[in-house]
Amino acid sequence: PPQEFEMVFDTGSADLWIPAQSCLTKSKNCSAKKPYDETASSSYSEVAPDAKSDFSIRYGSGVVTGKFGMDKITVADDYTVEDQTFAQVDSTDGLGVIYEHAKFDGILGLAFPGISRDTGVNTFMANLQDQADVDLTMFSFFLGNKADGELAIGGYNEKMMQDPDNINWIPVAKPAYWLIAMDRVTFGDTVITTGQTGGIMDTGTSLIYGPEEQVNSIIQSLEGAQLVPQLGLYKIPCDTDIPNLEFQIGGQPYNIPGDQLKITDKSDQVCFFGVA
């Protein structure tokens, strides 16, 4: 019978993993997750004897480890891949309390196979292109603002777009991460970068990360900003007036209003800056 999981569709990684049953007892932050039971799956198989079996990946928040296996994977109701290599993980301690409180069980990586922990096998999306009847080898995201988002496979949903006839197509600089060239970055009146600068389109994080030198240039204009090493975030006074952050990509500006760069905790008394 099928086993269902809530997944993060992550363009910043290329591997697919879900928690194994052993994860519930080995990792405290895994105790409330839905585990995968290989003995309950009629389509599960071990990887070949000469294939890579151990899985280990480091995210920005920590390390996840487990073992590789193979099974039939279906996304939503329509997109199925047979004999997909995936990892069932028994240790998620490296993800800390973030994973414990998050509303997902595992991660499905959407980056290119070159950054997979096992480059000898295809990713889910690469296999989907070969096995499924997908009109376009494309996927797209609509990111909801305090609302539901959407992943479209095989194209894009024009109903979610302001101007579907005027898409700004940007070439991938290197097929590993979804890495593109940005023309310019500004923070208010401060020019952060000029000339082409690499930027990774990462749906797996809600923050904006940058090189230390450029982030420091941004932080200097925020009075009272203090780094909290345990979180890797800058705490700011909640009444801080944050300038807009603008990325120029493909000749077009993409503006993030300053008030959307402020993260407030549940008490509404502590605030953090959304760039780190």
Backbone hydrogen bonds, N-H to C=O, Kabsch-Sander energy under -0.5 kcal/mol:
donor,donor_aa,acceptor,acceptor_aa,energy
7,M,5,F,-0.5
8,V,106,G,-2.0
9,F,7,M,-0.6
10,D,8,V,-0.9
10,D,108,L,-1.9
11,T,9,F,-0.6
13,S,10,D,-1.1
17,W,15,D,-0.5
17,W,107,I,-2.5
18,I,87,A,-2.2
20,A,89,V,-3.0
21,Q,36,Y,-0.9
23,C,20,A,-1.1
24,L,20,A,-0.6
24,L,21,Q,-1.1
25,T,22,S,-0.8
26,K,22,S,-2.0
27,S,23,C,-2.1
30,C,27,S,-1.6
31,S,28,K,-1.2
33,K,30,C,-1.8
36,Y,19,P,-3.1
38,E,36,Y,-0.6
40,A,37,D,-1.2
41,S,38,E,-1.2
42,S,40,A,-0.5
44,Y,41,S,-0.5
45,S,70,M,-2.3
51,A,48,A,-2.1
55,F,66,G,-2.5
57,I,64,V,-2.5
59,Y,57,I,-0.6
59,Y,62,G,-3.4
62,G,59,Y,-0.7
64,V,57,I,-2.6
65,T,91,S,-1.9
66,G,55,F,-2.4
67,K,88,Q,-2.1
68,F,53,S,-3.0
69,G,86,F,-2.6
70,M,45,S,-2.3
71,D,84,Q,-1.6
73,I,71,D,-0.5
73,I,81,V,-2.5
75,V,79,Y,-2.8
78,D,75,V,-0.8
79,Y,75,V,-1.7
80,T,78,D,-0.7
81,V,73,I,-2.7
84,Q,71,D,-2.6
84,Q,81,V,-0.5
86,F,69,G,-2.4
87,A,16,L,-2.5
88,Q,67,K,-2.5
89,V,18,I,-2.3
89,V,87,A,-0.6
90,D,65,T,-1.6
91,S,65,T,-1.8
94,G,63,V,-1.1
95,L,92,T,-2.1
96,G,93,D,-1.7
98,I,95,L,-0.8
99,Y,95,L,-0.9
99,Y,96,G,-0.7
100,E,96,G,-1.2
101,H,97,V,-2.1
102,A,98,I,-1.0
105,D,6,E,-3.3
106,G,6,E,-1.7
107,I,17,W,-1.6
108,L,8,V,-3.1
109,G,15,D,-1.7
109,G,107,I,-0.6
110,L,10,D,-3.3
110,L,13,S,-0.6
111,A,10,D,-0.6
111,A,13,S,-2.8
112,F,176,A,-2.4
115,I,112,F,-1.8
116,S,113,P,-1.9
121,V,118,D,-1.4
127,N,123,T,-2.3
128,L,124,F,-2.4
129,Q,125,M,-1.8
130,D,126,A,-1.0
131,Q,127,N,-2.4
132,A,128,L,-2.6
134,V,132,A,-1.6
135,D,133,D,-0.5
138,M,136,L,-2.4
140,S,152,A,-2.4
142,F,150,E,-2.6
144,G,142,F,-0.8
146,K,144,G,-1.0
150,E,142,F,-2.4
152,A,140,S,-2.8
152,A,150,E,-0.5
154,G,138,M,-3.6
155,G,138,M,-0.5
158,E,156,Y,-0.8
160,M,157,N,-1.8
161,M,158,E,-1.6
166,N,163,D,-2.0
169,W,167,I,-1.2
173,A,179,L,-3.4
174,K,179,L,-0.7
176,A,174,K,-2.3
176,A,177,Y,-1.4
178,W,11,T,-0.6
179,L,174,K,-0.7
179,L,177,Y,-1.9
180,I,199,G,-2.8
182,M,180,I,-0.5
182,M,197,T,-3.6
183,D,248,Q,-2.8
184,R,248,Q,-1.2
185,V,193,T,-1.8
186,T,246,E,-2.3
187,F,190,T,-3.0
188,G,244,N,-2.5
190,T,187,F,-2.1
191,V,189,D,-0.5
192,I,185,V,-2.6
192,I,190,T,-0.6
193,T,185,V,-1.7
195,G,183,D,-0.8
197,T,182,M,-2.5
199,G,180,I,-2.4
201,M,178,W,-2.4
201,M,199,G,-0.5
202,D,200,I,-1.0
203,T,201,M,-0.6
205,T,202,D,-0.8
208,I,274,G,-2.2
209,Y,207,L,-0.5
215,V,211,P,-2.6
216,N,212,E,-2.6
217,S,213,E,-1.5
218,I,214,Q,-1.4
219,I,215,V,-2.8
220,Q,216,N,-2.1
221,S,218,I,-1.3
222,L,219,I,-2.4
223,E,221,S,-0.7
225,A,222,L,-1.5
226,Q,235,K,-2.5
228,V,233,L,-3.4
231,L,228,V,-1.4
232,G,228,V,-2.2
233,L,228,V,-1.1
234,Y,273,F,-0.5
235,K,226,Q,-3.5
235,K,233,L,-0.6
236,I,271,C,-2.1
240,T,237,P,-2.1
242,I,240,T,-0.9
245,L,256,I,-2.4
246,E,186,T,-3.0
246,E,244,N,-0.5
247,F,254,Y,-2.6
248,Q,184,R,-3.0
249,I,247,F,-0.7
249,I,252,Q,-2.7
252,Q,249,I,-1.8
254,Y,247,F,-2.8
256,I,245,L,-3.2
260,Q,257,P,-1.8
261,L,258,G,-1.8
262,K,259,D,-0.7
263,I,261,L,-0.5
263,I,272,F,-3.3
264,T,262,K,-0.5
265,D,270,V,-2.5
268,D,265,D,-1.7
271,C,236,I,-0.6
272,F,263,I,-3.0
273,F,234,Y,-2.7
274,G,261,L,-2.9
276,A,208,I,-2.5
